[in-house]
Amino acid sequence: MKLYYAPDTCSLSPHIVLRELGLPFTLVRVDNRTKTTADGGDFLAINPKGYVAALQLDDGQVLTEGAVIVQYLADLKPEAGLAPANGTWERVRLQEWLSFITSEIHAGFSPLFNPALPEEAKAILRDKLFRRLAVVEDALQARDYLLEGGFSVADAYLFTLLGWARFFAIDLGRWPAIAAHHRRIGARPSVAAALAAETSAQAA
């Protein structure tokens, strides 16, 4: 498999999951501005949507959308327990969290990267994002991970997005349970390995 990624983007989530599962894969860096790959290829030929992550399977098929990719990967090695079994209530709960993280947390952060957005608009968006993070805070006050069964692909996704807080001087400490969760996930060997690999590639 090939994971098309860019540093400091949501592609870190499936990267973490791949390492957590110990699956063989190749990292292919994408330049988000030029839409070219590190070897000079046209990323739009891989994913016409133009954004990472994209997972190219060994048979050539390409899977996009991070919340879908991480579930696909988890199902390749169900014994690792990163996603409850399909058809169970617990799997529905996982999908509920992935949907919330995508539509409320991911979509809440994304417009803040737009330098043309007026500060007044950014203040409104931050306020909405903070209300959504309060929902996550409430959940994490009751348990260490988003699902009662322990670490899952949803935690990897949330960790990835919360890493963006540093770009906007958002102190995660205002949500103690979220801050503790972020430290907890960041201490996992798979996370350290993924971050190190992306940092090393960026330096090269």
N, C-alpha and C positions, 0 to 999 in steps of 0.2 A: 504494500500500500504506500501511497504518497500523500503526505499532508502538506497542502499549500497553506502557508502562513505568512504573517507579517508581525514584526515585534510590536508589543503594546496594543494588540488587538484581541478580539474575542477568540481568535484561533488558538490562544493559549489553552482554552478549556479542553478541546479534543486532544491537544498535545499532552496535557496532563493525564487524560484518561488513557491514551495509548501507552504511556509509560507506567501508569498504575497497573494496567493489565499485562504488561510485558509483551505486547504484540510487536512483531517486526514491522518497521516502517521507515520511510525515507522522508526527511524534511526538505521542502522546496520553498525557499524564500521568495516572496512576491513584493515588488515595489508598488505600493498602492497608488503612487502618482502616475507612473508610466504604464502600469498594468503589464509589466514584464517580469519574468521569473529570473532568478539568479543566473541561469544558464542562457539568458537571452530569449527565452520562449515567450509566446503571446499568452498571457494568462486568460484573456478573454476567450481564447479557443478552448480553455479548460472549463471556465465558468463564465458564461456570457453575462451573468449578473455583475461581475466585476469586483467582487469582494471576497475576502477570506472569511471563514475557512472553507476549503474544498478538499474532499477526500477522494482520491482516485484509487479505485480498487484494482486488483491484479488483472481482472478481465477488461479493464479500460473504462468501466462505468464510473461516473463521477457523482458523488453525493454532496449536497450543499445544505446549508442551514445548521448552525451549531447544535441546536437542541435535538435535531434529528440525528446528526452524526454521532453524538455521544451515546444516544440510545442504541444505535446500530452497533457501535463498538462494544458496549456493555453486553449486548446479546451474543456477541461472538465468544464471550467467555463468561457465561452466566454464573459459574461457580465462584467468581470473584465477588459477586454480590453488589456490584455498582449500580444495578437497576433491578427492582423486583421483577418477577416473572410476568410476561404478558398475560393479560386476562385477569390479573388479580386486582383487588382494591388498592393495594399498595402501589401498583404500577400507575394506576389512575392518579393517585396522590403525587407521584413523581412527575407525571405529565402536567398536573396542575401547577406545581412549583416551576417547572421549566417554562410553561406558558407565562406565568407571572413574571419571572425573571426576564424573559424576552421582551414582553410587551410593556412592562412597567419600569424595570431597573435598567435594562439595556437601552431601551428607547428613551428612558429618562436622562441617561448620561449623554447619549449620542449628539443631540443638538448643542450641548455645551461646548463641543469642539469647534463649532462654527465661529470663526473670529468676526464675521460680519454681523452676528446677532447682537442687537443692542443689549446693554447691561440690564435694562429694565425687564426685557424678555427673559434673560438668563435668570434673574431673580425669581420670576414666576415659576420657571421650570425647575429651579433648585428647590423651591418650596414644595412643589408637587413630588419631586423625587424624594425629599425628606419624609413626606407623609407615607410614601411607599416603603421606605426603609424602616419606618416605625412598625409596619406590619411584620417585616422580617425580624426586627428586634424582639417583638412580642413572642414570635415562634421560637426564637433561639434562647429566650429566657427559660423556656420549658425543657429544652434538650440541647445537646451539643451539636447536632446536625439537623438539616432540614427535615429529614425523614427519621422516624422513630427507629428504623432498623440500622442506622449508622451512616457512615460516609457513603455518598452516592454521587453520580454525575452532576446532580443539581448543585452540590457543594462546590465542585470544581468550577462550574459555570459562575456561581455567585462570587467565588474568590477572584476569578478573572476580572469581573466587572468592578468589584470593589477596589481593585488595584488602580483603577482610573481616578479614584478620589484624589490622589496626590497631584493630579494635573490641575485641579481646581481648588486647591487649598481646603479641601473638605476633610475635617478631622473625624476619623471613624470613632474616636474616643467618646463622641457625644452619644454613641449607641454602644454601651459596654459589652452586650452579648454579641453584637456584630463584630466588634473589635477582637473579642476573644476567639470567635469563629475564624476570623481572618488569620490570626496568629496560628491557630490550631491547624488549619489547612496548609498554611505556608510552611509548617514544620515537616510536612510529609516529604519523604525522599523523592517521590515522583514529581512534586512541584519544584523542589530545588533543582532536580535534573533538567526539567523542562526550561526553567528560567535560565539556567546556566547555558544550555544549548542555544537558546535564542540570543542570549547576550554575546556568546562566543561568535556566533554567525554574524551578528551585527557589527562586532569589532573587526571581523575579517573583511 
